[in-house]
Amino acid sequence: MKKFFTVIFTICSLVLLDIIYTKIFFYTLLKPNFLLIYILFVALFIGHTDAVILGFICGMLLDILNLKLFGVNTFVLMTIGYIFGFLNKRIDETLIKVQILSLFLSSVFFLFIYYIILSSFSLSKSFSYHIFFIPLFDIIFGYLLLKIFVWYYKLLGII
């Protein structure tokens, strides 16, 4: 039960952090994907099944809030939870280079699949320069958030 309420609190906090980030910084094209970072944390530190389920829930939440093409975020976040969930207990997730590489690969995979799906439905074919800086923002903010998540979840005794 403690794990359930912790997950709900974390998701609500990340959605609130996302809203605050977009209100403070005007250039929202370079915005880290906070829920993607959380799904990666769950996949690496907690487990495969939890990552897939939370990928589905967070993706549905993003789809409801964004309303660009319903189901894209759900599919991509669930797939990332599924793929990176296989790394749980197979690699040392406490290593810095593993965390940074996982953040980079998940961000690139998210952007690639998102762009492919949107361009297949002819919604957005603009591929601008800012897309190359998004993985950098995900790595910087993601590494800090991963450290906070690990500390918080260890404090509560979940991991």
C-alpha positions as CSV (number, residue, x, y, z in Angstrom):
1,M,0.0,0.0,0.0
2,K,2.9,2.3,0.7
3,K,4.3,1.7,-2.7
4,F,0.9,2.5,-4.3
5,F,0.6,5.9,-2.6
6,T,4.3,6.7,-3.3
7,V,3.7,6.1,-7.0
8,I,0.6,8.2,-7.0
9,F,2.3,11.0,-5.1
10,T,5.4,10.8,-7.5
11,I,3.3,11.0,-10.6
12,C,1.2,13.9,-9.3
13,S,4.4,15.7,-8.3
14,L,6.0,15.2,-11.8
15,V,2.9,16.5,-13.5
16,L,2.9,19.5,-11.3
17,L,6.7,19.9,-11.9
18,D,6.0,19.7,-15.7
19,I,3.3,22.5,-15.4
20,I,5.6,24.7,-13.3
21,Y,8.5,24.2,-15.7
22,T,6.3,25.3,-18.7
23,K,5.1,28.3,-16.8
24,I,8.5,29.5,-15.7
25,F,10.4,28.8,-18.9
26,F,8.9,30.3,-22.0
27,Y,10.7,28.2,-24.5
28,T,8.9,24.9,-23.9
29,L,10.4,23.1,-26.9
30,L,13.4,22.2,-24.8
31,K,11.6,20.6,-22.0
32,P,12.7,17.4,-20.3
33,N,10.2,14.6,-20.3
34,F,9.7,14.0,-16.5
35,L,7.4,11.0,-16.8
36,L,9.8,9.3,-19.2
37,I,12.6,9.7,-16.6
38,Y,10.3,8.2,-14.0
39,I,9.4,5.2,-16.2
40,L,13.1,4.7,-16.7
41,F,13.7,4.8,-13.0
42,V,11.0,2.3,-12.4
43,A,12.3,0.0,-15.1
44,L,15.9,0.1,-13.8
45,F,15.3,0.0,-10.1
46,I,11.9,-1.5,-9.3
47,G,10.9,-4.0,-12.0
48,H,9.7,-4.9,-15.5
49,T,6.0,-5.3,-14.8
50,D,5.8,-2.1,-12.8
51,A,7.5,-0.2,-15.5
52,V,5.1,-1.4,-18.2
53,I,2.0,-0.7,-16.1
54,L,3.3,2.8,-15.1
55,G,4.3,3.4,-18.7
56,F,0.7,2.8,-19.7
57,I,-0.7,5.0,-16.9
58,C,1.7,7.8,-17.4
59,G,1.2,7.6,-21.2
60,M,-2.5,7.9,-20.8
61,L,-2.1,10.8,-18.5
62,L,0.1,12.6,-21.0
63,D,-2.3,11.8,-23.9
64,I,-5.2,13.3,-21.9
65,L,-3.2,16.4,-21.1
66,N,-1.6,16.9,-24.6
67,L,-4.4,15.9,-27.0
68,K,-2.1,15.8,-30.0
69,L,-2.7,12.2,-31.2
70,F,-4.3,10.1,-28.6
71,G,-2.4,6.9,-27.7
72,V,1.1,7.9,-29.0
73,N,2.5,8.6,-25.5
74,T,0.8,5.5,-24.1
75,F,2.4,3.3,-26.7
76,V,5.9,4.9,-26.5
77,L,6.1,5.0,-22.7
78,M,4.8,1.5,-22.3
79,T,7.3,0.3,-24.9
80,I,10.2,2.0,-23.1
81,G,9.1,0.5,-19.8
82,Y,9.0,-2.9,-21.5
83,I,12.4,-2.6,-23.2
84,F,14.3,-1.1,-20.3
85,G,12.5,-3.3,-17.8
86,F,14.5,-6.2,-19.1
87,L,17.7,-4.5,-17.8
88,N,16.4,-4.8,-14.2
89,K,18.7,-7.0,-12.2
90,R,20.8,-7.7,-15.3
91,I,23.0,-4.6,-15.1
92,D,24.3,-2.5,-12.2
93,E,21.8,0.4,-12.3
94,T,23.7,2.3,-9.7
95,L,26.6,3.1,-12.1
96,I,26.6,6.7,-13.4
97,K,27.4,5.7,-17.0
98,V,24.6,3.1,-17.0
99,Q,22.1,5.7,-15.9
100,I,23.3,8.4,-18.3
101,L,23.4,5.9,-21.2
102,S,19.9,4.7,-20.4
103,L,18.6,8.3,-20.2
104,F,20.1,9.1,-23.5
105,L,18.8,6.0,-25.3
106,S,15.3,6.3,-23.8
107,S,15.1,9.9,-24.9
108,V,16.3,9.2,-28.4
109,F,14.0,6.2,-28.7
110,F,11.0,8.3,-27.4
111,L,11.7,11.1,-29.9
112,F,12.3,8.7,-32.8
113,I,9.2,6.6,-32.3
114,Y,7.1,9.7,-31.6
115,Y,8.3,11.4,-34.8
116,I,7.7,8.3,-36.9
117,I,4.1,7.9,-35.6
118,L,3.3,11.5,-36.0
119,S,4.7,11.7,-39.5
120,S,2.9,8.5,-40.5
121,F,-0.4,10.3,-39.7
122,S,0.8,13.5,-41.4
123,L,0.4,15.6,-38.2
124,S,3.9,17.0,-37.8
125,K,6.7,16.6,-40.2
126,S,8.8,19.5,-39.0
127,F,12.1,18.2,-37.8
128,S,13.9,21.2,-36.3
129,Y,17.3,21.7,-34.6
130,H,15.9,21.7,-31.1
131,I,15.2,18.0,-31.2
132,F,19.0,17.4,-30.9
133,F,19.1,19.2,-27.5
134,I,16.2,17.4,-25.9
135,P,18.3,14.3,-25.0
136,L,20.8,16.6,-23.4
137,F,18.1,18.2,-21.2
138,D,16.8,14.7,-20.4
139,I,20.2,13.6,-19.3
140,I,20.8,16.7,-17.1
141,F,17.4,16.7,-15.4
142,G,17.1,13.0,-15.5
143,Y,20.3,12.3,-13.7
144,L,19.2,14.7,-10.9
145,L,15.8,13.2,-10.7
146,L,17.1,9.7,-10.7
147,K,19.2,10.5,-7.7
148,I,16.2,12.1,-5.9
149,F,14.0,9.1,-6.7
150,V,16.7,6.6,-5.5
151,W,17.1,8.6,-2.3
152,Y,13.3,8.9,-1.7
153,Y,12.5,5.3,-2.5
154,K,15.3,4.1,-0.3
155,L,14.1,6.3,2.5
156,L,10.7,4.7,2.3
157,G,12.2,1.2,2.0
158,I,10.7,0.4,-1.4
159,I,14.0,-0.4,-3.1
